[in-house]
Amino acid sequence: MITRHIKLVSAVVLPLIAAGCVTTDYSAKDAGFTNASSKSSEATGKQTVWVQNRQQAQAVRDRGKALMARKTIDVETSVQIALLNNKGLQASYADLGDSAADAWQTQLSVLPTFSVGLTGIGTPGLEAYRVLEGAVAANILALATYDKNIKLADTRFRQAQLNAAIATISLAAETRRAWINAVAAWENVAYLNQAKAAADAASELAKKIGEAGSMPKGEQAREHVFYAELTGETAKARLEAKLAKEELIRLMGLSGSDIDFQIPNRLPTLPKTLVKRDDIEAESIHKRMDLQVARLELQATAQSYKLEDVTRIVTDIELVGTYEKERERDEGKILSDVAKTASLEFTIPIFDSGQARLRKGELAYMRAANQLAELAVNARSQARSTYLAYKSNYDIARHYRNNVLPLRNAIEQQSMLTYNGMITSTFELIADSREKIDSTILAVNAKRDFWLAEASLAPVVYGGGTGSASAETKVASAEEATSGGH
């Protein structure tokens, strides 16, 4: 009798012990988020929150409003607001929760199942019931493969943490680039408006001189068409500038009255020195989280392959213990008959030796290994390219700032002197001013390209969207360019 009790207790308790041996608390609502948040904070320098209840949502709203209360939103504030408000980022955190729930379910998969049944309820002459049946079933194969299953689930859980961190870094980088593009657009706007004013003045002057009969109609037409073309460019640039800000608004997750914020009209000046990242290639290989995800994928594929090998012949083994108590009335007395049984049930897939599944496992492992190797090669190349763009765009922007613009200023000053001395005409002075504005816009675009390259350094080291090392030149405009904010 004691031996039977030990066997029954073992069938019930051993799965419970196995499920309790794992130290990770997959059942926590924010399981894995602390690790994901710390990894993303290392790359972005910003905090993020996984909103799961009303209190957290209200706290995030209050913090966002406090940040938006500033008169002009700088790039760091824009990134922080995006990490708090962006709903797509919150959706990616839900994927982390799904992975934790899957691992939690794997923990519970070895727990025994209990069933109780009553038949003959209300049978005349008997009290309450006729037959009482009870069963306890424990899946032995699930218990035997528990260690491999939980390791695989934990690997997937670690992948989900890294993917959540990558999503955070990607959003931060996209928001930073959107802010740079929007501010550069508004900075160009100011210079385009200056060019338009100069063209307007030249057009009006040509009209008056033409009316006096001192300028041929062909020369008048040249001045008029330049102003007309520049007006069209300004209108197009105004649209592009507004769309650039809308992209920033979307990434920041804003709507309603919250979109009425301003950004600067000018990009930050170039730094005095560059950040030394001569070891960026090795740093990228060591820190990139998408590489870590790929390594975990290779590990998970290997774990899955081993699991297929264990279960390729027998797919399910279950130990079932049953208890049955039957009651009958005989000559006015209630008689009971108790039966206890134990059985072993297992399933063998007929006509399936498991070889096909093993072959698919081998191919999956080879695929994951090659994808990891390709990603490593690409990561090294991206690191080199991004750092090259960072240094080269800095040199280009400095060239415009230190060489081109000073020469344009000197030309304009000399034109003013010769104009005052009545050596050059008004049209020559206006032409020099227009050319200076063109050079200034090129300088703004060069500065924008540098800051975009700088924004790609963190993603290329830690993982996430690296974007384009150098952006195409974009010209934007707005009526309120010189008013101080947008």
C-alpha positions in Angstrom: 0.0 0.0 0.0 2.8 2.4 0.9 4.6 1.7 -2.4 1.4 2.5 -4.4 1.0 5.8 -2.5 4.6 6.7 -3.3 4.1 6.0 -7.0 0.9 8.1 -7.0 2.5 11.0 -5.2 5.5 10.8 -7.6 3.3 11.0 -10.6 1.7 14.1 -9.3 4.5 15.9 -7.5 7.5 15.4 -9.9 6.0 17.6 -12.6 5.4 20.3 -10.0 9.0 20.2 -8.9 10.2 20.3 -12.5 8.1 23.3 -13.2 9.4 25.1 -10.2 13.1 24.7 -10.9 13.2 27.5 -13.4 14.4 30.8 -11.8 13.0 33.2 -14.5 9.6 34.6 -13.5 7.8 34.5 -16.8 4.5 35.2 -15.1 5.4 38.8 -14.2 3.5 41.4 -16.3 6.7 43.2 -17.2 8.8 40.0 -17.6 12.0 40.8 -19.5 11.2 44.5 -19.9 13.8 45.7 -17.5 16.6 44.0 -19.4 15.3 45.3 -22.7 15.0 48.8 -21.4 18.5 48.9 -20.0 19.9 47.7 -23.3 18.1 50.4 -25.3 19.0 53.1 -22.7 22.7 52.3 -23.2 22.3 53.2 -26.9 19.8 56.1 -26.7 20.4 57.6 -23.3 16.6 57.8 -22.9 14.0 56.1 -20.8 11.1 54.1 -22.1 7.9 52.7 -20.4 5.8 49.7 -21.1 2.3 51.0 -20.5 -0.1 48.3 -19.2 -2.6 50.1 -17.0 -4.4 53.4 -16.6 -2.0 54.7 -13.9 1.0 54.2 -16.1 -0.8 55.7 -19.1 -1.7 58.8 -17.1 1.9 59.1 -15.8 3.2 58.9 -19.4 0.7 61.6 -20.5 1.7 63.9 -17.7 5.3 63.5 -18.4 4.8 64.1 -22.1 2.8 67.3 -21.5 5.6 68.5 -19.2 8.1 67.9 -22.0 5.8 69.5 -24.6 5.4 72.6 -22.4 8.8 73.8 -23.6 8.7 76.6 -26.1 10.9 74.9 -28.7 11.4 71.1 -28.9 15.0 70.1 -29.4 16.1 66.8 -30.8 16.6 65.1 -27.4 13.2 66.0 -26.2 11.7 64.8 -29.5 13.3 61.4 -29.0 12.1 61.1 -25.4 8.5 62.0 -26.3 8.6 59.4 -29.1 9.8 56.7 -26.8 6.9 57.5 -24.4 4.1 58.1 -26.9 4.7 55.9 -29.9 2.0 53.2 -30.0 3.9 51.1 -32.5 6.6 50.8 -29.9 4.1 49.7 -27.3 2.8 47.0 -29.7 6.4 45.7 -30.0 6.5 45.4 -26.3 3.4 43.3 -26.4 5.4 40.8 -28.5 7.8 40.5 -25.5 4.8 39.7 -23.3 3.7 37.0 -25.8 7.1 35.4 -25.6 7.0 35.5 -21.8 3.5 33.9 -21.8 4.7 31.2 -24.2 7.6 30.4 -21.8 5.2 30.4 -18.9 2.9 28.0 -20.7 5.9 25.7 -21.3 6.6 25.7 -17.6 3.0 24.5 -17.0 3.0 21.9 -19.7 4.3 19.1 -17.4 1.7 19.6 -14.8 -0.6 16.6 -14.4 -4.3 16.8 -15.4 -7.1 15.8 -13.0 -10.6 14.7 -13.8 -13.6 13.8 -11.7 -16.9 12.4 -12.9 -20.2 11.3 -11.4 -22.8 9.1 -13.1 -26.2 7.9 -12.0 -27.0 11.1 -10.1 -30.5 10.8 -8.6 -30.7 7.1 -9.2 -33.7 5.7 -7.2 -32.6 3.9 -4.1 -29.1 5.4 -4.0 -27.8 8.6 -2.3 -26.3 11.3 -4.5 -24.6 9.1 -7.2 -24.1 5.6 -8.6 -20.5 5.8 -9.9 -17.7 8.1 -8.8 -14.7 8.2 -11.2 -11.4 10.1 -10.8 -8.2 10.2 -13.0 -4.8 11.7 -12.8 -2.7 11.9 -16.0 0.9 12.9 -16.4 2.6 13.3 -19.7 5.9 11.4 -19.2 7.4 12.5 -22.6 6.7 16.1 -21.7 8.5 15.6 -18.5 11.4 13.9 -20.2 11.7 16.7 -22.7 10.9 19.4 -20.3 14.5 20.6 -19.9 14.9 21.0 -23.7 11.5 22.6 -24.1 12.1 25.2 -21.4 15.6 26.0 -22.8 14.1 26.6 -26.2 11.3 28.8 -24.8 13.9 30.8 -22.7 16.0 31.3 -25.9 12.9 32.7 -27.7 12.2 34.9 -24.6 15.8 36.3 -24.7 15.3 37.0 -28.4 12.1 38.9 -27.7 13.9 41.1 -25.2 16.6 42.0 -27.7 14.0 42.6 -30.4 12.2 45.0 -28.0 15.4 46.9 -27.4 16.1 47.0 -31.2 12.6 48.4 -31.8 13.3 51.1 -29.2 16.7 52.1 -30.7 15.2 52.1 -34.2 12.4 54.5 -33.2 14.9 56.8 -31.4 17.1 56.9 -34.5 14.1 57.5 -36.9 12.9 60.3 -34.7 16.3 61.9 -34.5 16.6 61.8 -38.3 13.1 63.2 -38.7 13.9 66.1 -36.4 17.1 66.8 -38.3 15.3 66.8 -41.7 12.5 69.0 -40.5 14.8 71.6 -38.9 17.1 71.6 -42.0 14.0 72.2 -44.1 13.0 75.2 -42.1 16.5 76.6 -42.1 16.6 76.3 -45.9 13.2 78.1 -45.9 14.8 81.3 -44.5 17.4 81.5 -47.2 14.9 80.7 -50.0 12.7 83.5 -48.7 15.7 85.8 -48.9 16.4 84.6 -52.5 12.8 85.2 -53.4 12.9 88.7 -51.9 16.0 89.5 -54.0 14.4 88.1 -57.1 11.3 90.1 -56.5 13.3 93.3 -56.2 15.1 92.5 -59.4 11.9 91.8 -61.2 10.3 95.0 -60.1 13.4 97.0 -61.0 13.5 95.4 -64.4 9.9 96.3 -64.9 10.5 99.9 -64.1 13.6 100.2 -66.2 11.8 98.5 -69.1 8.9 101.0 -68.8 11.5 103.7 -69.1 12.7 102.1 -72.3 16.2 101.4 -70.9 16.0 97.6 -70.8 15.2 95.2 -73.7 12.2 92.9 -73.2 14.4 89.9 -73.3 16.4 91.0 -70.3 13.2 91.9 -68.5 11.8 88.4 -69.2 14.9 86.8 -67.7 14.4 88.6 -64.4 10.7 88.0 -64.4 11.0 84.2 -65.1 13.6 83.8 -62.4 11.2 85.3 -59.8 8.4 83.1 -61.2 10.4 79.9 -61.0 11.7 80.7 -57.5 8.1 81.3 -56.4 7.2 77.8 -57.5 10.3 76.4 -55.8 9.3 78.2 -52.6 5.8 76.8 -52.7 7.1 73.2 -53.2 9.7 73.7 -50.5 7.0 74.9 -48.1 5.0 71.7 -48.7 8.1 69.5 -48.2 8.9 71.3 -44.9 5.4 70.8 -43.6 5.5 67.1 -44.5 8.9 66.7 -42.8 7.4 68.1 -39.6 4.4 65.7 -40.0 6.8 62.8 -40.2 8.3 63.9 -36.9 4.8 64.3 -35.4 3.9 60.7 -36.4 7.0 59.3 -34.8 6.4 61.3 -31.6 2.9 59.8 -31.4 1.2 63.2 -31.2 -2.3 64.4 -32.2 -4.8 67.1 -31.5 -3.5 70.3 -29.9 -0.2 68.6 -29.1 1.0 69.0 -32.7 1.2 72.8 -32.2 4.8 72.7 -31.1 7.8 74.5 -32.5 11.2 73.3 -33.6 14.2 75.4 -34.2 14.8 77.2 -37.5 18.5 76.3 -37.5 20.5 73.1 -37.0 23.1 73.0 -34.3 26.5 74.2 -35.3 29.2 71.6 -36.2 31.1 70.2 -33.2 34.7 71.3 -32.8 36.0 67.7 -32.9 34.6 64.3 -34.0 34.0 61.4 -31.7 36.8 58.8 -32.2 35.3 55.5 -33.2 38.3 53.8 -34.9 37.2 50.5 -33.3 33.6 50.8 -34.5 33.8 47.6 -36.5 34.8 45.5 -33.6 32.4 47.4 -31.3 29.6 46.7 -33.7 30.3 43.0 -33.8 30.4 42.9 -30.0 27.3 45.0 -29.3 24.9 44.7 -32.2 21.7 43.2 -30.8 20.5 41.9 -34.2 23.6 39.8 -34.3 22.8 38.5 -30.8 19.3 37.7 -32.0 20.7 35.8 -35.0 23.1 33.8 -32.6 20.1 32.9 -30.4 18.2 31.9 -33.5 21.0 29.5 -34.4 20.9 28.2 -30.8 17.1 27.8 -30.9 17.3 25.9 -34.1 19.8 23.5 -32.6 17.6 23.1 -29.5 14.6 22.5 -31.7 16.6 19.9 -33.8 17.5 18.0 -30.6 13.9 18.0 -29.5 12.8 16.6 -32.9 15.4 13.8 -32.5 14.0 12.9 -29.1 10.3 12.7 -30.3 10.8 11.5 -33.8 9.4 8.0 -33.1 7.1 8.4 -30.1 5.3 11.7 -30.0 3.3 11.3 -26.8 3.6 9.2 -23.7 1.2 9.6 -20.9 0.8 7.8 -17.5 -2.8 7.6 -16.4 -4.0 6.6 -13.0 -7.7 6.1 -12.4 -10.0 5.7 -9.4 -13.5 4.3 -9.7 -16.1 3.8 -6.9 -19.4 2.1 -7.8 -22.3 2.0 -5.3 -25.3 -0.4 -5.4 -28.1 -1.2 -3.0 -28.5 -4.9 -2.1 -31.2 -5.9 0.4 -31.5 -2.4 1.7 -27.7 -1.9 2.1 -25.5 0.3 0.0 -22.5 -1.7 -1.3 -19.4 0.0 -2.7 -16.8 -1.4 -5.1 -13.5 0.5 -5.6 -11.2 0.0 -8.5 -7.8 1.5 -9.1 -5.9 1.2 -12.3 -2.8 2.6 -14.0 -2.0 2.6 -17.6 0.7 3.8 -20.0 -0.6 5.4 -23.2 1.7 6.4 -26.1 1.4 7.5 -29.7 3.6 6.3 -32.5 3.1 8.2 -35.8 2.4 5.4 -38.3 4.5 5.5 -41.6 6.5 8.4 -40.1 10.0 7.6 -39.0 10.8 11.3 -38.3 13.5 11.5 -40.9 11.8 14.2 -42.9 11.5 16.3 -39.8 15.1 15.8 -38.9 16.1 16.8 -42.4 14.1 20.0 -42.1 15.9 20.6 -38.8 19.3 20.2 -40.4 18.3 22.6 -43.2 16.9 25.1 -40.8 20.2 25.0 -38.8 22.2 25.5 -42.0 20.0 28.4 -43.0 20.4 30.1 -39.6 24.1 29.6 -39.7 24.5 31.2 -43.1 22.2 34.1 -42.2 24.2 34.8 -39.1 27.4 34.8 -41.2 25.9 37.2 -43.7 24.6 39.5 -41.0 28.1 39.6 -39.5 29.7 40.6 -42.8 27.0 43.2 -43.4 27.4 44.6 -39.9 31.1 45.2 -40.3 30.6 46.8 -43.7 27.8 49.0 -42.3 30.0 50.1 -39.4 32.8 51.1 -41.8 30.5 52.9 -44.2 28.7 54.8 -41.4 31.9 56.0 -39.8 33.3 57.0 -43.2 30.2 59.0 -43.9 30.4 60.6 -40.5 33.9 61.8 -41.0 33.5 62.7 -44.7 30.3 64.7 -44.2 32.0 66.5 -41.4 34.8 67.6 -43.7 32.4 68.6 -46.4 30.3 70.7 -44.0 33.4 72.3 -42.6 34.6 73.1 -46.1 31.4 75.0 -46.9 31.5 76.8 -43.5 35.2 77.7 -43.6 35.8 78.2 -47.3 32.7 78.6 -49.5 30.6 80.9 -47.3 33.5 83.3 -46.4 34.3 83.7 -50.1 30.6 84.4 -50.9 30.6 87.0 -48.1 33.7 88.7 -49.5 32.1 88.8 -53.0 28.9 90.3 -51.6 30.9 92.9 -49.6 32.9 93.9 -52.7 29.8 94.1 -54.8 28.3 96.4 -52.3 31.4 98.6 -52.4 31.5 98.8 -56.2 27.7 99.4 -56.2 28.0 102.3 -53.9 30.8 103.6 -56.1 28.5 103.2 -59.1 30.9 100.7 -60.7 28.5 97.8 -60.8 24.7 97.8 -61.4 21.9 96.9 -59.1 21.3 93.6 -61.1 24.9 92.5 -60.5 24.5 93.2 -56.8 21.3 91.2 -56.7 22.9 88.3 -58.7 25.8 88.1 -56.2 23.3 88.0 -53.3 21.3 85.2 -55.0 24.5 83.1 -55.5 25.4 83.6 -51.9 22.0 82.3 -50.8 22.5 79.2 -53.1 25.8 78.5 -51.5 24.3 78.9 -48.0 21.6 76.4 -48.8 24.3 73.9 -50.0 26.1 74.5 -46.7 22.9 73.8 -44.7 22.4 70.6 -46.6 26.0 69.6 -45.9 25.5 70.2 -42.2 22.2 68.3 -42.3 24.0 65.3 -43.9 26.6 65.3 -41.2 24.0 65.3 -38.4 22.1 62.5 -40.2 25.4 60.5 -40.4 26.0 61.2 -36.7 22.5 59.9 -35.9 23.3 56.6 -37.6 26.3 55.8 -35.3 24.3 54.4 -32.4 22.1 52.1 -34.6 25.0 50.7 -36.5 26.8 49.9 -33.2 23.8 48.6 -31.2 21.4 47.4 -33.9 18.2 48.9 -35.3 17.5 50.9 -38.5 20.8 52.4 -39.7 19.1 54.6 -42.3 21.1 56.2 -45.0 24.6 57.5 -44.3 24.1 60.5 -46.4 20.7 62.0 -47.3 19.7 63.4 -50.6 19.7 67.2 -50.7 16.2 68.5 -50.0 15.1 72.1 -50.2 12.2 73.2 -48.1 10.4 76.5 -47.4 7.8 78.2 -45.2 6.2 81.6 -45.0 7.0 81.8 -41.3 10.7 80.8 -41.7 12.0 83.9 -40.1 9.5 84.1 -37.2 11.6 81.9 -34.9 9.9 78.5 -34.8 7.6 76.0 -36.6 
